[in-house]
Structures are given as structure tokens and as C-alpha cells.
């Protein structure tokens, strides 16, 4: 479905790079089909041109937006209003608008654009850069099945996709959107712990990463409940039991649950704060 459609990223940060890199690595689109814009960071755009061969020129910003079949909103939540007010007169209701911005509702995006373009809200994660993102996706009021299918095609090229309702997107943000950072923090802590018992960092990192990959693959291939697999490898009074008892002592489960709850809460707060601000009337440049 993507065929020769033109895709324009509005925002050129880590998430935009992760998605466009995933698309190009899977050869779903060609570099010439992708344009990238941002507020005024020419160095960043030049970097993307050099690394990926995409179109990224501030002088062509509005032309790229106007000619795009698909707009992917990839700016920070705090920049959504100013960015959409800047480009909205160059957008139209026939474009598919896909948002990867945390906490921003499809309704607010339509209000900021000033028209009823189909909007798809998503929450991928930065593992998109290696084709392994976990993406939650939902349709706005004016999005039809064909728009959902096109968005799915884009995000399935960089990982797995779960189509859900919009009221679940904040929770998905707290789970998989922010999830890679939790895993990286876990790995950091395990490497530090390995150092405490005399294992060099590089050696520890290799062992830890393979352990993570193996555990994830076990969960995927066996389909077993994680609690069952945990119990299966835990011998009474053994080494694993000693480690797990320590995690319980420091309330590991409660910390992880609170982490997800707070990230979900913050996603809701971002959307609520921005939704309460008045929307300016469209104006010509």
C-alpha cells in the first residue's frame, strides 16, 4: 500500500530516525520518498541527509508537507501546538496524519490542523531502528479501515503492532513506549552488580544480553506464563532463589508496577495540559 507514497516526518529526533531507518532497512520505501522537517535545526537535517539520503531541507519545509501523502508527527509533546500551527495551512483532509507523540489525542490533532484529516495515533519505541519495535496503534474519528491498514503496514515493517482503543494508548506508552529504557536500566544495574563480584564489564554485558535474548525467546516460543518459567528454573534454597528473595526484599515488583503507573500518568498529564490550552484560529502566512 505504501508504493510510491510520499512520507514527511515533522520532527527529526530519535523516534523519527528510528522509524525512517527501520523503513529503509526493510526496503519498504526508498530514501527519495521520505522527507524530514524540523523547526530550525539545519545541522540535524543535514545529518539525516548524509546518513540516509532522505530529503531534508528547511527551505523545502512547507513544500514537503504540502506534497506528502502521509505526515508523521514526531516532535516533542510541548512542541505540538507550535509545529502544527506552523504547517497546518499546508496540510489537507486527504493526507493521512500519523502521530507518534506521547499523550496527544487524535481529537486535539484535528483541532490544531483545523480540518478532518484521518489521524492515527501510535506509540512505537526506539527499537524500531533494529526492526523490533512494539507499537500500539489506534484510529481517530475520521480514520477508516484503509488508513489503519496503511499505518499498520508502516509500523509492521519495524516490529509488531497491536491495534487498540485510544483510551489504552497512555498505558501502552508507559509499558512499551518507555519500556526499552527500563530494560537498559536493568542491564546497567546487572553490569554494575557483575562488577561487584569481579566480572569485567564487557564480559558481563555479553552474558547479560544473551540471557535477556534467551529469556525473551523462551517466552515467545513456549507461550508459557512467565511465572511458570521462573518457578521452573528456581530450585529451593538455590542460587536463583537467593537472588529472587533479594529482589522481593527490595520490592522489585512494586517498583516496576509503580514505574509503569507513573509513566502512564505522565502521558495522560501531557495530553490533558495541552488539550486545555485554546486553539488559535487558522491564519495565512
C-alpha positions as CSV (number, residue, x, y, z in Angstrom):
1,X,0.0,0.0,0.0
2,X,2.9,2.4,0.6
3,X,4.0,2.1,-3.0
4,X,5.3,5.4,-4.2
5,X,3.6,7.5,-1.5
6,X,5.5,10.4,-0.1
7,X,6.1,10.4,3.7
8,X,7.0,13.5,5.6
9,X,8.3,13.5,9.1
10,X,7.5,16.6,11.1
11,X,10.2,16.4,13.7
12,X,13.7,14.9,13.4
13,X,14.5,13.4,16.8
14,X,15.4,9.9,17.8
15,X,12.0,8.4,17.2
16,X,11.8,9.9,13.6
17,X,15.2,8.5,12.9
18,X,14.3,5.1,14.3
19,X,11.2,4.8,12.2
20,X,12.7,6.0,8.9
21,X,15.8,3.8,9.5
22,X,13.5,0.8,10.0
23,X,11.5,1.6,6.9
24,X,14.7,2.0,4.8
25,X,16.4,-1.1,6.2
26,X,13.4,-3.2,5.3
27,X,13.3,-1.5,1.9
28,X,9.6,-0.7,2.3
29,X,10.3,2.7,0.8
30,X,13.1,4.5,-1.0
31,X,15.0,7.4,0.5
32,X,13.5,9.8,-2.1
33,X,10.0,9.0,-0.8
34,X,10.9,10.4,2.7
35,X,11.3,14.0,3.7
36,X,12.1,15.3,7.2
37,X,11.5,18.7,8.6
38,X,12.0,20.4,12.0
39,X,11.8,23.8,13.5
40,X,15.2,25.2,12.6
41,X,18.0,22.6,13.3
42,X,19.8,22.6,9.9
43,X,22.7,20.5,11.3
44,X,20.3,17.7,12.4
45,X,18.6,17.7,9.0
46,X,22.0,17.6,7.2
47,X,22.9,14.7,9.4
48,X,19.9,12.7,8.2
49,X,20.6,13.5,4.6
50,X,24.1,12.3,5.0
51,X,23.2,9.1,6.8
52,X,20.1,8.1,5.0
53,X,19.8,10.0,1.7
54,X,16.4,11.4,2.6
55,X,15.1,14.8,1.6
56,X,15.7,17.2,4.5
57,X,16.0,20.9,3.7
58,X,14.4,23.8,5.7
59,X,13.9,25.8,2.5
60,X,11.6,22.9,1.3
61,X,9.8,22.5,4.6
62,X,6.3,23.6,3.5
63,X,6.6,22.1,0.1
64,X,7.5,18.7,1.6
65,X,4.5,19.0,4.0
66,X,2.1,20.0,1.2
67,X,3.2,17.2,-1.2
68,X,3.2,14.4,1.4
69,X,0.6,11.6,1.3
70,X,1.5,10.7,4.9
71,X,2.5,13.1,7.6
72,X,4.3,11.5,10.6
73,X,4.2,13.8,13.6
74,X,7.4,13.1,15.6
75,X,8.1,16.2,17.6
76,X,8.1,16.5,21.4
77,X,4.7,16.9,23.1
78,X,5.5,20.5,24.2
79,X,6.1,21.5,20.5
80,X,2.9,20.0,19.0
81,X,0.9,23.2,19.1
82,X,3.5,25.5,17.6
83,X,4.6,22.9,15.0
84,X,1.0,22.2,13.7
85,X,0.1,25.9,13.8
86,X,3.2,26.5,11.6
87,X,2.3,23.9,9.0
88,X,-1.5,23.5,9.1
89,X,-2.3,25.7,6.1
90,X,-0.1,23.4,4.0
91,X,-2.0,20.3,5.1
92,X,-5.3,18.9,3.8
93,X,-8.0,16.4,4.8
94,X,-6.8,13.9,2.2
95,X,-3.5,13.3,3.9
96,X,-3.1,10.6,6.5
97,X,-1.7,12.0,9.7
98,X,0.2,9.6,12.0
99,X,1.3,10.8,15.4
100,X,4.0,9.2,17.5
101,X,3.7,12.0,20.1
102,X,3.1,10.8,23.7
103,X,-0.1,11.8,25.3
104,X,-1.6,13.8,22.4
105,X,-5.1,12.8,21.4
106,X,-6.4,12.4,17.8
107,X,-9.1,14.9,18.6
108,X,-6.6,17.6,19.6
109,X,-4.5,17.0,16.4
110,X,-7.6,17.5,14.3
111,X,-8.4,20.7,16.2
112,X,-4.9,22.0,15.7
113,X,-4.9,21.1,12.0
114,X,-8.3,22.8,11.5
115,X,-9.8,20.0,9.4
116,X,-10.9,16.4,9.5
117,X,-7.9,14.6,8.1
118,X,-7.7,10.9,9.2
119,X,-5.5,10.7,12.2
120,X,-3.8,7.6,13.5
121,X,-2.2,7.8,17.0
122,X,0.6,5.4,17.7
123,X,3.2,4.6,20.4
124,X,6.2,2.8,19.0
125,X,9.6,2.6,20.7
126,X,13.1,3.2,19.6
127,X,13.7,-0.5,18.9
128,X,12.2,0.4,15.6
129,X,15.8,1.2,14.5
130,X,16.6,-2.6,14.5
131,X,13.1,-3.6,13.3
132,X,11.9,-4.7,16.7
133,X,9.5,-2.0,17.9
134,X,6.4,-2.9,19.8
135,X,3.8,-0.4,18.6
136,X,0.3,0.4,19.9
137,X,-2.0,1.9,17.3
138,X,-5.5,3.4,17.3
139,X,-7.7,5.3,14.8
140,X,-9.1,8.7,15.3
141,X,-12.7,9.7,14.5
142,X,-12.1,10.3,10.8
143,X,-9.8,7.4,10.1
144,X,-11.2,4.5,8.1
145,X,-10.1,0.9,7.8
146,X,-7.8,1.7,4.9
147,X,-5.9,4.3,6.9
148,X,-5.4,1.8,9.8
149,X,-4.2,-0.8,7.3
150,X,-1.6,1.7,5.8
151,X,-0.4,2.7,9.3
152,X,-0.1,-1.0,10.2
153,X,2.0,-1.6,7.1
154,X,4.4,1.2,8.1
155,X,4.8,0.1,11.7
156,X,4.8,-3.7,11.0
157,X,7.9,-3.0,8.9
158,X,9.7,-2.0,12.1
159,X,8.2,-4.5,14.5
160,X,5.0,-5.8,15.9
161,X,1.7,-3.8,16.1
162,X,-1.3,-4.0,18.4
163,X,-4.4,-2.2,17.2
164,X,-6.2,-0.9,20.3
165,X,-8.6,1.8,21.5
166,X,-7.3,5.3,22.2
167,X,-8.0,5.1,25.9
168,X,-5.3,2.4,26.1
169,X,-2.6,4.4,24.4
170,X,-1.4,6.2,27.6
171,X,-0.9,2.8,29.3
172,X,0.9,1.4,26.2
173,X,3.1,4.4,26.4
174,X,4.0,3.5,30.0
175,X,4.6,-0.2,29.1
176,X,6.3,-0.5,25.7
177,X,6.8,3.1,24.6
178,X,9.1,3.8,27.6
179,X,9.9,0.1,28.1
180,X,13.3,0.0,26.4
181,X,14.6,2.5,28.9
182,X,13.6,0.2,31.8
183,X,15.4,-2.7,30.2
184,X,18.5,-0.6,29.6
185,X,18.4,0.4,33.2
186,X,18.1,-3.2,34.3
187,X,21.2,-4.1,32.1
188,X,23.1,-1.2,33.6
189,X,22.3,-2.4,37.1
190,X,23.2,-6.0,36.2
191,X,26.6,-4.9,34.8
192,X,27.3,-2.9,38.0
193,X,26.3,-6.0,40.0
194,X,28.6,-8.2,38.0
195,X,31.4,-5.8,38.7
196,X,30.7,-6.1,42.4
197,X,31.5,-9.8,42.2
198,X,34.6,-9.4,40.0
199,X,33.2,-9.9,36.4
200,X,34.7,-7.4,33.9
201,X,32.0,-5.1,32.3
202,X,32.4,-6.3,28.7
203,X,32.3,-9.9,29.7
204,X,29.3,-9.2,31.9
205,X,27.5,-7.3,29.2
206,X,27.9,-10.2,26.7
207,X,26.5,-12.7,29.2
208,X,23.6,-10.4,30.3
209,X,22.5,-9.6,26.7
210,X,22.4,-13.2,25.7
211,X,20.5,-14.1,28.9
212,X,17.9,-11.4,28.0
213,X,17.6,-12.7,24.4
214,X,17.3,-16.3,25.6
215,X,14.6,-15.5,28.2
216,X,12.6,-13.4,25.7
217,X,12.8,-16.2,23.1
218,X,11.7,-18.8,25.7
219,X,8.6,-16.7,26.5
220,X,7.9,-16.3,22.8
221,X,8.4,-19.9,21.6
222,X,6.9,-21.7,24.6
223,X,4.0,-19.4,25.2
224,X,4.3,-20.3,28.8
225,X,3.3,-17.9,31.7
226,X,6.4,-16.1,32.9
227,X,5.7,-17.1,36.5
228,X,5.8,-20.8,35.4
229,X,9.1,-20.4,33.7
230,X,10.5,-18.5,36.7
231,X,9.4,-21.3,39.1
232,X,10.8,-23.9,36.7
233,X,14.3,-22.6,37.0
234,X,14.2,-21.8,40.7
235,X,15.5,-24.6,42.9
236,X,14.6,-24.5,46.6
237,X,17.5,-22.8,48.6
238,X,19.5,-22.5,45.4
239,X,21.3,-19.5,43.8
240,X,18.3,-18.3,41.8
241,X,16.1,-18.5,44.9
242,X,18.7,-16.4,46.8
243,X,18.6,-13.7,44.0
244,X,14.8,-13.7,43.8
245,X,14.5,-13.4,47.6
246,X,16.7,-10.3,47.4
247,X,14.5,-8.8,44.7
248,X,11.5,-9.3,46.8
249,X,13.2,-7.8,49.8
250,X,13.8,-4.6,47.8
251,X,10.2,-4.7,46.4
252,X,11.3,-5.2,42.8
253,X,7.7,-6.0,41.6
254,X,6.2,-3.0,43.3
255,X,8.9,-0.7,41.8
256,X,8.2,-2.0,38.3
257,X,4.5,-1.6,38.7
258,X,4.9,1.9,40.1
259,X,7.2,2.8,37.2
260,X,4.6,1.8,34.6
261,X,1.8,3.6,36.6
262,X,3.8,6.8,36.8
263,X,4.8,6.8,33.1
264,X,1.1,6.2,32.2
265,X,0.0,9.0,34.5
266,X,2.6,11.4,32.9
267,X,1.3,10.5,29.4
268,X,-2.2,11.4,30.5
269,X,-1.0,14.7,32.1
270,X,0.8,15.7,28.9
271,X,-2.4,15.3,26.8
272,X,-4.6,16.9,29.4
273,X,-2.4,20.0,29.8
274,X,-2.2,20.6,26.1
275,X,-5.9,19.9,25.5
276,X,-6.9,22.7,27.9
277,X,-5.0,25.4,26.0
278,X,-7.1,27.3,23.5
279,X,-6.7,26.6,19.8
280,X,-5.8,29.6,17.7
281,X,-7.7,30.3,14.5
282,X,-6.0,29.4,11.2
283,X,-4.3,32.3,9.6
284,X,-2.5,32.8,6.3
285,X,1.3,33.3,6.1
